Amino acid sequence: MKKMLPGIGVFGTDPVVKILVPYLQAKGFRVEAIWSLTLHDAESAAKDLSIPFHTNKVDDLLMRKDVELVLILCPPNLHSQIAVKALGIGKHVMCDRPSGLSQCEALKMVLAQQYYPSLIGILNHSLRFHPGFIQMKRNVEKYVGQPTLCQCRIEMGPILGNHFNWMCDDVMGGGNVTLFGSHLIDLITYLTGQKAIRVHGVTKTLTQSTPFINGNTRRIASPDFSVIQMEMDGGMLVSLHLTNHLPKGHFTQEVLIIGSKGYLRAENGSIKGLLYNNNSNKDVGLEKENLLFEDTDPDTDLLLVDRNARNAIGNAVSSPLLPPIYMTGLLKLLSSLREAFNTPNGKEWKRESSVGLLGSGFEDGLYIQAVIEAIKRSSKECQWAKVSIITEEPDPNPVLTAAVRTSTISM
């Protein structure tokens, strides 16, 4: 029997989509449909990317029988709604971060995934799939031992475009904490197995207007400078530093994990490790870092994207939301989806594949959302905040519920 990959439906028409769709098509996936907020954008993207069906109605895409896997790459306010609907009608889901705008939305995705455990529900926390960070995780026990300190730093240029959109407002999911801090929060748990129990955050919007986005009613409110401290449940302390004030196109990410044996350090995608010399009488101070992974070799997936991801006038498509190491990780994630569906009918998936073993699920997304909410609360109240993960949706009208309960008791 000929093996068939699942048909894909894509929600969104941002530059990231115009990078990924040609890659998916080159890998043998059938991209059957695309959705956008406006019919014009959907039609234009479908024409440029050779996609047979386009729409601006969510249900029209989800109800197509030739769509078995849904990629949600649209504004965050729609993530939970689309993911829950897709799982409910038997579609596999890969969703961009964040998993909704609140823990309530993230919890709905978790419950939907638990109700349909045979379906894939994965978030785009792509650093888990980067070869460098896979190598880093393998070496934590050898080079770090018991982790005691983790320091992360991201320095990059502005990520906002020329038009006011959801990325300009933290309430709508914008800002460096949600868009890049979420990746680091997930990566730290992936590497060490520890989760945050309380946080202290300072998030500021230092650039409130640009030559293209200005005025009294439309001002930027998403943080572009953030300093975050976290206490983890295993005793490790974490420090995150995020800034968007370097020249456009610049991106540097460093992750340092220090422990009882030594440390591991990631500079973008290159990984180095050092073991402390505990012999006080010999070679003191002569320890040398070992290069464990060098992110310089040409990646065939990246070459494939560079060759195919072109816009209508032939220029290469790029996105500030997808720096090189995130691009590499995301392409590896999509390749792992291909591996997961390498079955005779193309609809069932192998749980022992990389997606099942490495992927960040919706429960991880709920935890990350809880941490982000605690960071925002901490920054607003200028004090440490506890990370509290909800297990059930809060009552939308507690006053009415209390009244009903009282009347029932009185009867």
Steps between C-alpha positions, in 0.01 A plus 500: 500500500635843406580718798318833498576806708200684648350799323572828675284803567681821594355781711687823430676683217792668682855482359565190713228319306657601169825343620352175631246409232759456220709291738203277586419458132861412422487237775199331344216644711181603322409854610131492411358822646595834651305746715543869571298768678419657164403318183736717295805396705396136487452512123834672446689251718328203336603627157862567600539165679302281257237400757172380343255636761483827693245648740445752777264269692651268761238226464535486122861391538449269797214310337700404191553124484836537328640689801627268775766721658445865598780755538387797708723798418248781539452769774501348853143598582385226260742224605286334765175529308641340185699231684203384707275487194760314296559235766126462547452393138803273486777721363861495616623842617829686502450843660730799518580648840337623718224247565235769533489830683431361847518186706128448438558477126805278548303271734231451234770373265632264769154356568433455128831317460421274796160417350659404167835341601547330164552838331818706488485824697834678491623856551765676295776502763751407237824528699429150637561369147819697430794253478710724725251501787438127461876458549489742794231296675700179453797658676325662799575211735864473386596868498255661744390240752248667729407833335522798736493802268371575150559828318334580167540805282339604173612816324322584179366776281138621479242243396210735422400576143369812335141448610326477836400141573476249784878502554476860622285406799596262781132430572472356147812285539772740389830583669832327548387308809225318312675463165853410614493468879249217458759306298760543774255402776421182307867434417611524863242240605595280204872512589477469879158351576430782748202736503457848645321539832530878535628784285604863512469697180560849367345553158510839331392653170782743432403563136135604503488636146685474170491711182235258373307433825411814690205703620284533808285192444759262361806482718724200551434322830695175454821472707832536318719479812457228762704375795361187664610292798355158578529256787462142380352202683838324497683786669651655186495878454433647155570843355358609162594822320311597183548817296387619158718810470778389270516569124236342283585143407741445791442192715711343773388236748705357785401230747730408790426218746734468799507210743706297741724344232544788256293683245345487153483809284304556182592791273214505251512135383859414591545305825807500726560324830755518781570268793647656813838373613456394864870423551626801693869412441503442127396698191309754706332749267606312185161349422400533137159504338409210277312572177207258501308632201588767246215668318697584187443205271260575212156357568329340202161606634609865517638480148166361389316792659738757349445352158121481517379773737456789258232762472318607185784723377772247572645638823580268790237499773616553860345564839646658817296245697705216351875552564733231356506267802120515527471440126724193529301367794166556329612325182621206709162496675319486166735225383414305813132535411582335169673221692203464736258449210724254318228235527305309235187716518666832591239581765618305803824620655791333678522605865862387518592759235679828581167680522383271778833497683612863466191703423360767730139406565203711604565422868841660457324797343275532805804509728673761283186713498486480881861619521436788258194610698706491821772711332245761393345502846841535662597792276173677572516448879881542529541183705557125468201306370411134542448288190152351532372259236122471479337157474146612420345797331402779740133577551406777253232635737580411863235736639222326305635157594504594868144629475378180336680291761343704782150469356543124454611458861206707627254280312 
